[in-house]
Amino acid sequence: MPIKESAKKYMRVTDRKTTKNKKVRGTYRSAIKKTREAVAQKDLAKATEWLKKTIKTLDKAIEKKVIKKNTGARYKSRINKMVKNLSQK
């Protein structure tokens, strides 16, 4: 446990930030998971719907600096590629 007041404050700040970041991370991860499940079930309508939601949640995570810009772009690219391949089949 920290002894100095500034260290105690930093622990509180870190705890608040961690909680917020976990919530955002859980949101985009579950959206990605739902998109992948829709692709696995070969449900194009559901997959495109979840693709839009996934992109939106990833953009919010990038905006809040939970993930880096290139990481978000990579996730979006891979998910988009999966849905596009599904639509071509």
C-alpha positions in Angstrom: 0.0 0.0 0.0 1.2 3.5 -0.8 2.2 5.8 2.1 2.2 9.2 0.4 -1.1 11.0 -0.3 -0.2 11.6 -3.9 0.4 7.9 -4.4 -3.0 7.1 -2.8 -4.6 9.6 -5.1 -2.9 8.0 -8.2 -4.2 4.6 -7.2 -7.8 6.0 -7.0 -7.3 7.7 -10.4 -5.9 4.5 -11.9 -8.8 2.5 -10.5 -11.4 4.8 -12.1 -9.6 4.8 -15.5 -9.3 1.0 -15.4 -13.0 0.6 -14.7 -13.9 2.9 -17.6 -11.5 1.2 -20.0 -12.7 -2.3 -19.1 -16.3 -1.2 -19.9 -15.3 0.2 -23.3 -13.1 -2.8 -24.1 -15.9 -5.2 -23.2 -18.3 -3.4 -25.5 -16.2 -3.6 -28.6 -15.0 -7.1 -27.8 -18.6 -8.4 -27.5 -19.6 -6.6 -30.7 -16.7 -8.3 -32.5 -17.7 -11.7 -31.0 -21.4 -11.2 -32.2 -20.2 -10.4 -35.7 -18.0 -13.4 -35.9 -20.8 -15.6 -34.6 -23.1 -14.2 -37.3 -20.5 -14.9 -40.0 -20.0 -18.5 -38.6 -23.8 -19.0 -38.9 -23.7 -17.6 -42.4 -26.4 -15.0 -41.6 -25.5 -12.1 -43.9 -28.2 -9.7 -42.6 -27.2 -10.2 -39.0 -23.5 -10.0 -39.8 -23.8 -6.6 -41.7 -25.9 -5.2 -38.8 -23.3 -6.3 -36.3 -20.5 -5.0 -38.5 -21.9 -1.5 -38.3 -22.2 -1.7 -34.5 -18.7 -3.1 -34.3 -17.2 -0.3 -36.3 -19.1 2.3 -34.2 -17.8 0.8 -30.9 -14.3 0.5 -32.2 -14.3 4.2 -33.3 -15.5 5.1 -29.8 -12.7 3.1 -28.2 -10.2 4.8 -30.5 -11.6 8.2 -29.6 -11.4 7.5 -25.9 -7.8 6.2 -26.4 -8.6 2.8 -25.1 -7.0 1.2 -28.2 -4.6 2.7 -30.7 -5.7 3.9 -34.1 -3.9 1.2 -36.1 -5.2 -1.5 -33.8 -8.8 -0.4 -34.4 -8.2 -0.1 -38.1 -6.8 -3.7 -38.1 -9.8 -5.0 -36.2 -12.2 -3.2 -38.6 -10.4 -4.4 -41.6 -10.4 -8.1 -40.6 -14.1 -8.0 -39.5 -15.0 -6.3 -42.8 -13.1 -8.8 -44.8 -15.0 -11.7 -43.1 -18.4 -10.2 -43.8 -17.4 -9.3 -47.4 -16.2 -12.9 -48.0 -19.6 -14.1 -46.6 -21.5 -11.9 -49.0 -19.5 -13.1 -52.0 -20.3 -16.8 -51.4 
